[in-house]
Amino acid sequence: MNDQPSKNSNTTHVRIFDTTLRDGEQSPGATLNLEEKIEIARQLDAMGVDIIEGGFPITSVGDFESVKRMANELQRPVIAGLARCVPRDIDRAGEAIKGTTGNRIHVFCATSKIHREHKLRKAVDEIVKLSVQSVQQARQYTDDVEFSPEDGSRTELEVLVEITAAVIEAGATTINIPDTVGYAVPAEYGYIFKHVRQKLPIIDASGGKIVLSAHCHNDLGLAVANSLAAVENGARQVECTINGIGERAGNAALEEIVMAIRTRKDYFNRFDTAIQSKKIYPVSRMVSHLTGLAVQRNKAIVGENAFAHESGIHQDGMLKNARTYEIMDPREVGVPETKLVLGKHSGRHAFRERAATLGYTLDDATLDKAFEAFKALADKKKDVYDEDIEAILDQQLDSARQLWELVRFQVSSGTGLIATATVVLRDSSGEERTDAATGDGPIDAVYSAIGRITGVTVTLEDYQSRAVTGGKDAQGEATVQVRHHDRKVRGRGVSTDVIEAAARAYLAAINRIRTSEAKTVAATTMEQREGV
């Protein structure tokens, strides 16, 4: 087939389509605010991602603004907005990229038998007609239109070929065949791509103008393997997320796909990506911190244990030759060989440089606040590590959108005593409010007081606390998951005081709830105004 060449004329370029900010954000409790999305998008751009799916514009004002800002601010990557095969969805996505060039509308329609019969209740010819009309509508806004037959891996092959041929004729330039429910196995999924290419030679004859794409979920733990099987069988775009986050068990992990192709060059010798791999680890950390979704210790490429060796046999081999037990140099993915330690005598410039190295873009106002927090922490502990700095920066990004800010608190507890907490919060107008409550322990008392002040009632479903760094003066990180009505929300807080960290985590979750409610009200108002 005629593949699009990469910068190296001997290899074929595989496009990386990152959907961390759309599919990844759909992970329960992983909601990101606008500024967090933009910051992650900037880092994806710097890392070399080809296409960034910025959101689902019809779903909220926040998603609309996210796609719009990315399309206007980021010049190198293609920015995509998702839309169902519904006219108002497509118009909304079109409005988000209006006035920009080279950006994309990604439309999808369910095609499998089970979806046709039970969800859409439409016949195949109706699905084909709807898909063609949607692609044609999207083409009114942009020449770059992607079409996805949802649940493609469970769609009958003849139906898949029929709808693919129809949308290509209608003007779709990228055809994504998703394994929406993580059902496929590699040989089966790879064959789907091979079959579609054989039945539709126009794809190979297009000289790369028509691209097949893979989008795999990880329900059976096969998302990356399936994606690579698709690449071997003609896919030239892979849709994935940082840390593999996403619906249910998640999506194919960007870092695993990129490093599999790069590390096994002997096998995938035809292919390459444009990803700057040294930026993988910093971006992974940022996404983990901002979403509140911790990376499992044994996660491939970016997990804490990915380059750790405890076995005596492994350690002996490592000392003799690192390649005996490490197939990658950790520095290739941005894992620092040594940690830079800053202290109270470090200057503002050194702090800015370290923040940039860790993958953060800070304006002067945010830098000033973060540097103040850094100096305050440096007075409390001798050495400040990368993890401490990341925690400070993430907290500043969170506070930029806070509705409630923790001013101070005081707790009284002990054996045989009823725990009591007095909490002072500052609202977005600058007014301070104080309340007190009792509870089953100091943290429960603090949470009760916060709930009384904010007026938000939630159910605490999960609470975890850990040391961010080592030593008696380490910062503590608290993460919580709360349920508000039918929605799960996560929050994260850090401090050298574990109770303060717990309070900040709980308050971060409440701020996310309030921000989401404000977006919902704004979206409803806009729909009423537009007659949607």
TIRO-286816 format. One record per residue (C-alpha): x negated, y, z; residue number from 1. Coordinates in steps of 0.25 Angstrom, whole numbers. Each point is the difference from the previous one (the first is absolute). Layout:
     c1     c2     c3  pos
      X      Y      Z  NUM
...
! end
This chain:
     c1     c2     c3  pos
      0      0      0    1
     -4     14     -2    2
     -3      5     14    3
     -3     14      5    4
    -15      1      2    5
     -6      5     13    6
    -12     10      2    7
     -8    -13     -2    8
      2     -4    -14    9
     -2    -15      4   10
     12      0      9   11
     15      3      0   12
      6     10      9   13
     10     -5     10   14
      9     12      4   15
      2      1     15   16
     15      5      3   17
      0      3     15   18
     14      0      6   19
     -4      2     15   20
      8     13      0   21
     13     -7     -5   22
      0    -15      2   23
    -10      0     11   24
      8     11      7   25
     12     -9      0   26
     -6     -9     11   27
      8      1     13   28
     -4     12      8   29
    -11      5    -10   30
      7     13     -4   31
    -10     11     -4   32
      3     15      0   33
     -3      8    -12   34
    -14      5      4   35
     -4    -14      4   36
      4     -5    -14   37
     -7     12     -7   38
    -13     -3      8   39
      0    -15     -3   40
      3      3    -15   41
    -12      9      0   42
     -9    -11      5   43
      6    -10    -10   44
     -3     10    -11   45
    -15      1      5   46
     -1    -15      1   47
      4     -1    -15   48
     14     -6      0   49
      6      1    -14   50
     15      2      4   51
      6      4     13   52
     14     -3      2   53
      4     12      9   54
     14     -4      4   55
     14     -2     -3   56
      5     14     -3   57
     15     -3      1   58
     -1     -5     14   59
     -4     12      7   60
     -4     15     -1   61
    -14     -5      6   62
     -2    -11    -11   63
      4     11    -11   64
    -10     10      6   65
    -11    -11      1   66
      1     -3    -14   67
      1     14     -5   68
    -12      5      8   69
     -9    -12     -4   70
      4      3    -15   71
     -3     14      1   72
    -13     -1      9   73
     -7    -12     -5   74
     -5      1    -14   75
     -8    -13     -2   76
     10    -12      4   77
     13     -2     -6   78
     11      2     10   79
     13     -9     -1   80
     14      2      6   81
      9    -12      2   82
     14      0     -5   83
     11    -11     -1   84
      7     -1    -14   85
     10     11      5   86
      1     13     -7   87
     -1      9     12   88
    -13     -8      5   89
     -7      2    -13   90
      4     15     -1   91
     -5      2     15   92
    -13     -7     -4   93
     -1      8    -13   94
      2     13      9   95
    -12     -4      9   96
    -10     -1    -12   97
      6     12     -8   98
    -10     10     -5   99
    -12    -10      1  100
     -6     -9    -10  101
     -4    -14     -1  102
      8     -5     12  103
     10    -12      1  104
     14     -4      3  105
      1    -14      4  106
     14     -6     -2  107
      4    -14      5  108
     12     -9     -1  109
      3    -14      5  110
      0    -11    -10  111
     -1    -13      7  112
     13     -9      0  113
      2      1     15  114
     -1     15     -1  115
      8      1    -12  116
     11     -8      6  117
      0      4     14  118
     -5     14      1  119
      3      7    -13  120
     11     -9     -5  121
     -4      2    -15  122
     -2     -8    -12  123
    -14     -1     -7  124
      5      9    -11  125
      5     10     10  126
    -14      0      7  127
     -7      2    -13  128
      9     12     -5  129
     -2      7     14  130
    -15     -2      0  131
     -1      5    -14  132
      8     12      3  133
     -8      3     12  134
    -13      0     -7  135
      5      9    -11  136
      5     10     11  137
    -14     -1      7  138
     -7      3    -13  139
      7     14     -1  140
     -9      4     12  141
    -13     -7     -3  142
     -6     -9    -11  143
     -6     -9     12  144
     12     -9      4  145
     -2    -13      8  146
     11    -11      0  147
      1    -11     11  148
      9    -12     -1  149
      2     -1     15  150
     -1    -15      4  151
     -7     -2    -13  152
     -7    -13      5  153
     13     -7      2  154
      6      5    -13  155
      2    -10    -11  156
    -11      2    -10  157
      9      2    -12  158
      7     11      8  159
    -13      6      4  160
     -5      0    -15  161
     13      6     -5  162
      1     12     10  163
    -15      3     -2  164
      1      1    -15  165
     12      9      2  166
     -6     10      9  167
    -13      0     -8  168
      8      4    -12  169
      7     11      9  170
    -13      6      3  171
     -6     -7     13  172
    -15      0      0  173
     -3     -8     12  174
      8    -13      3  175
     -1     -5     14  176
      4    -14      3  177
      1     -1     16  178
      0    -11      9  179
     10      8      8  180
      2    -11     11  181
    -13     -7      0  182
      5    -13     -5  183
    -10     -3    -12  184
    -13     -8      1  185
    -12      5     -9  186
      1    -10    -11  187
     15      2     -2  188
     -1     16      1  189
    -12      0    -10  190
      8     -8    -10  191
     11     10      0  192
    -10     11     -5  193
     -6    -10    -10  194
     14     -4     -5  195
      5     15     -1  196
    -12      3     -8  197
      1    -12    -10  198
     15      3     -2  199
     -2     15     -2  200
    -13      2     -8  201
      3     15     -1  202
     -7      1     14  203
    -13     -5     -4  204
      1      7    -13  205
      2     14      7  206
    -15      2      3  207
      3      2     15  208
     12     10     -3  209
      9    -10      6  210
     -5     -5     14  211
      5    -12      8  212
      0      2     15  213
      0    -10     12  214
      7      4     13  215
      0    -11     10  216
      5     -2     15  217
     -7     -8     10  218
     12     -9      6  219
     -8    -13     -3  220
    -14      7      2  221
     -2     -1    -15  222
      1     15     -4  223
    -15      2     -4  224
     -1    -14     -6  225
     12      3     -9  226
     -5     13     -4  227
    -13     -5     -4  228
      7    -11     -8  229
      8     10     -7  230
    -13      8     -4  231
     -6    -13     -6  232
     12     -1     -8  233
      1     14     -6  234
      5      9     11  235
     -8     13     -1  236
      6      7     12  237
      1     -5     14  238
     10      6     11  239
     -5      0     14  240
     -1      7     13  241
    -11      4     10  242
     -1    -11     11  243
     10     -8     -8  244
     12      7      8  245
     14      0     -6  246
     13     -7      1  247
      1    -13      9  248
    -14     -6     -1  249
     -5     11     -8  250
     -6      2    -14  251
    -13     -4     -7  252
    -11      7      7  253
     -8     10     -9  254
    -13     -3      7  255
      1    -15     -2  256
      3      1    -14  257
    -11     10     -3  258
    -11     -7      8  259
      4    -14     -6  260
     -2      5    -14  261
    -13      7      4  262
     -6    -11      9  263
      4    -11    -10  264
     -6      7    -12  265
     -5    -14     -4  266
     15     -4     -2  267
      7     13     -3  268
    -11      4     -9  269
      9      7    -10  270
      7      9     10  271
     -3     12      9  272
      8     11      7  273
     -4     15      2  274
      1     -1     15  275
    -11      6      8  276
     -1    -11     10  277
     -8      7     10  278
     12      8      3  279
      9    -12      3  280
     -3     -1     15  281
      2     14      3  282
     13      1     -7  283
      5    -13      6  284
     -3      6     14  285
      8     12     -4  286
     12     -7     -5  287
      0     -9     13  288
     -1     12      9  289
     11      8     -7  290
     10    -11     -2  291
     -3     -6     14  292
     -1    -14     -7  293
    -13     -6      6  294
     -9     -8     -9  295
     -1    -15      5  296
    -14     -3      5  297
     -3    -11    -10  298
      6      8    -12  299
     -8     -2    -12  300
    -10     11     -4  301
      5     11     10  302
      3     -8     13  303
     -9      2     12  304
     -5    -14     -1  305
     -2      0    -15  306
    -15      2      2  307
     -2     -5     14  308
     -8    -13      4  309
      1     -7     13  310
     -4    -14     -3  311
    -15     -3      3  312
     -1     -7    -13  313
      5     12     -8  314
     -8     10      8  315
    -13     -8     -3  316
      4      0    -15  317
      3     15      0  318
    -14      3      6  319
     -7     -8    -10  320
      8      5    -12  321
     14      8      1  322
      5     -7    -13  323
      0    -13      7  324
     13      3      7  325
      4     14     -6  326
      5      0    -14  327
      1     15      0  328
     -9     11      6  329
     10      7     10  330
     -6     13     -5  331
      6     -3    -14  332
     14      2      6  333
     -3     12      9  334
     -2     -8     13  335
    -12      8      7  336
    -12     -8      3  337
     -2      8     12  338
      9     10      7  339
     -3     15      1  340
      2      4     14  341
      3     15      3  342
      0      7     14  343
      3     13      6  344
    -12      7     -6  345
      4     -3    -14  346
      4     11     -9  347
     13      4     -8  348
     -8     -3    -13  349
     -4    -14      5  350
     14     -3      4  351
      6      5    -14  352
    -10     -9     -7  353
      3    -12      8  354
     15      2     -2  355
     -2      1    -15  356
     -9    -13      0  357
     12     -7      7  358
      9      5    -11  359
      7     12      5  360
      3     13     -7  361
      2     11     10  362
      4     15     -1  363
     -7     10      9  364
     12      0     10  365
      1    -15      1  366
    -15     -1      1  367
     -1     11     12  368
     11     -8      8  369
     -7    -13     -3  370
    -13      5      4  371
      5      6     13  372
      6    -14      3  373
    -13     -6     -3  374
     -8      9      9  375
     10     -2     12  376
     -1    -15     -2  377
    -16      1     -1  378
      1      7     14  379
      7    -13      5  380
     -9    -10     -6  381
    -14     -1     -4  382
      1     -5    -14  383
     11      2    -10  384
      1    -11    -11  385
      6     -1    -13  386
     12     -6      5  387
      2     12     10  388
     -1     10    -11  389
     10     -7     -8  390
      9     -1     11  391
     -1     15      2  392
      2      3    -14  393
     12     -8     -1  394
      6      6     12  395
     -2     14     -6  396
      7     -4    -13  397
     11     -6      8  398
      1     13      8  399
      1      9    -12  400
     14     -6     -2  401
      4     -1     15  402
     14      4      5  403
     -4     -3     14  404
    -14      2      6  405
     -5     -6     13  406
     -5     11      9  407
     -3     -7     13  408
      6    -11      9  409
     -2     -5     14  410
      3    -13      6  411
      2     -6     14  412
     -1    -15      1  413
     -5    -11      9  414
      3    -13      7  415
     13      1      7  416
      3     13     -6  417
     10      4    -11  418
     -8      6    -12  419
      4     14     -3  420
     -4      9    -12  421
      1     15     -2  422
     -2      3    -15  423
     -2     14     -7  424
      3      0    -15  425
     -1     12    -10  426
     10      0    -11  427
     -2      6    -14  428
      4     14      4  429
    -11      0     11  430
     10     -1     11  431
     -5    -10     12  432
     10     -9      6  433
     -2     -8     13  434
      7    -12      6  435
     -2    -12      9  436
      4    -14      1  437
     -3    -13      7  438
     -3    -14     -6  439
     -6    -14      1  440
    -14      5      0  441
     -7     13     -4  442
      2     -2    -15  443
     14     -3      1  444
      3     12      8  445
     -8      9    -10  446
      9     -6    -11  447
     12      3      7  448
     -3     14      3  449
     -4      2    -15  450
     13     -6     -4  451
      8     10      9  452
     -7     12     -5  453
      1     -4    -15  454
     14     -6      1  455
     -5    -12     -9  456
      4    -13      5  457
     -8    -12     -5  458
     -3    -15      4  459
    -14     -3      2  460
     -3    -13     -8  461
    -15      0      1  462
    -11      6      7  463
    -15     -2     -1  464
    -13      6      5  465
    -14     -2     -3  466
    -13      7      1  467
     -4      8    -12  468
    -15     -1      3  469
     -8     -7     11  470
     -5      4     13  471
      7      5     13  472
      3     14     -6  473
      6     -6    -13  474
     13      6     -6  475
     12     -8      1  476
      9     -2    -11  477
     15     -3      2  478
     10     -4    -11  479
     14     -2      2  480
     12     -5     -8  481
     14      5      3  482
     13     -2     -6  483
     10     11     -2  484
     13     -4     -5  485
     -3    -10    -11  486
    -14      5     -3  487
    -14     -4      5  488
    -10     11      2  489
    -15      0      5  490
     -8     10      7  491
    -14      1      4  492
     -8      8     10  493
    -14      1      6  494
     -7      5     12  495
    -10     -3     10  496
     12     -1     10  497
      8    -13     -4  498
     13      6      5  499
     -2     13     -8  500
     -2     -9    -12  501
     12     -8      3  502
      8     14      1  503
     -6      5    -13  504
      4    -13     -7  505
     14      0      4  506
      2     15     -3  507
     -6     -2    -14  508
     11    -11     -2  509
     10     10      4  510
     -5     11     -9  511
      0    -10    -12  512
     15     -2      4  513
      3     15      0  514
     -7      2    -12  515
      7    -11     -8  516
     13      5      5  517
     -3     14     -5  518
     -3     -6    -13  519
     13     -7     -1  520
      8     13      4  521
     -8      7    -11  522
      2    -11    -10  523
     15      0      3  524
      1     15     -2  525
     -7     -1    -13  526
      9    -11     -5  527
     12      8      4  528
     -5     12     -7  529
     -4     -8    -13  530
     13     -7      0  531
     -7    -14      1  532
! end
